[in-house]
Amino acid sequence: MSRRNKTRRLLGFSLVEVMVALIIICVGLLGIAKLQALMLSNTGASRMRALAALEASSIAATMHSDRDYWAGTPATSTIVNDTVANKGITSADSTLQTTPNCYTGGSDAPCSAAKIAAFDLQNWLNDMYGTLRGSTSTIACGTNVGVVSCTITINWQEQTLAANAQEAAATTNVFQSQNYQLVVNP
């Protein structure tokens, strides 16, 4: 009789064992799905941060090429909005608020340093509008010990995904405000 019980036990898996294995596999697959969603969210955040860094580097290079204007500016703050309602440039220097037409052979030829800077800033604004929609940029220039330095700050909203229940309970807003700062000596 003991031999008969042994052969019966060796015939295969029981239904309980199969159900436990299925539950373990399902929990593992749900964990992988959560990790994939978190990875996609982090990839999007990294993309936005990389674009902000590239845009700040772009305007920094433009400021170096427009050194005649930026190195001689008094302490000013230039705000660049690229939201649909506020698309434009606000500056204490009124020449930066208008786009010159001297590059197209208009009546403003030859261009002054301020008009070239305004043209380049407007082109940068158009580029920012295409890459970091809804962002606000500030270029604040000041003189310290005879050296002009400008701080470029880019602010944008970033959608985040909570990794666990505790993080989800701690964050009340799905969108978080992010910023990137770069200091330039034009």
Phi, psi and omega in degrees: 000326178291331178290325180292320178294323179296316181291327179292321179293330183274000184291329180169191181279153174271165181295327179294317179297320179294318180294319178297317179297320179295320179295317179297318179295319180295318178296319177297318179293323176295322177296319178295321178296319178295319178296322179292319178296319178294321179296318178295321177296316180292327177295319177295319178294318178296323178297314180296319180293321178294320178295321178296318179295319178295319180293321177295320177295325180295312180289331176295318177295322177294322179294325176295321180285333177261039185302328180302324179275305190292325180286339181256006183285143171288176180298106181227166175228124181248124181251129180244113178256134176238025170284158184299319183286326187246022185299116180162182184242130176243123183211154174293333177271109185294339180291337179282346183274351180241145178266121181285157177250020182287341177287337181261013179081024181283195186283350183273007182286142352282155184283143172274168180299322180292323180288326176294317178297321179295318179297314180294323178293322178293320176296320178295321177299315178298321178292319178297321180297328179280332185257316182239074182297139178080009181271160175234133181240143177231132174244108182250119181249144177206165180250130177229115181055044176079001181248127178278129173228142181240138177252122178260121180238127178243124178247140177207166178261138183233132178275132182242161178233131181283140181278333181211179184293325180294318179293323179294323178288330182284328181262121180268335182249132180286331179263132178242142179279129180239156174214157178228133181236141178220131179257131185232140168252100185293000000 
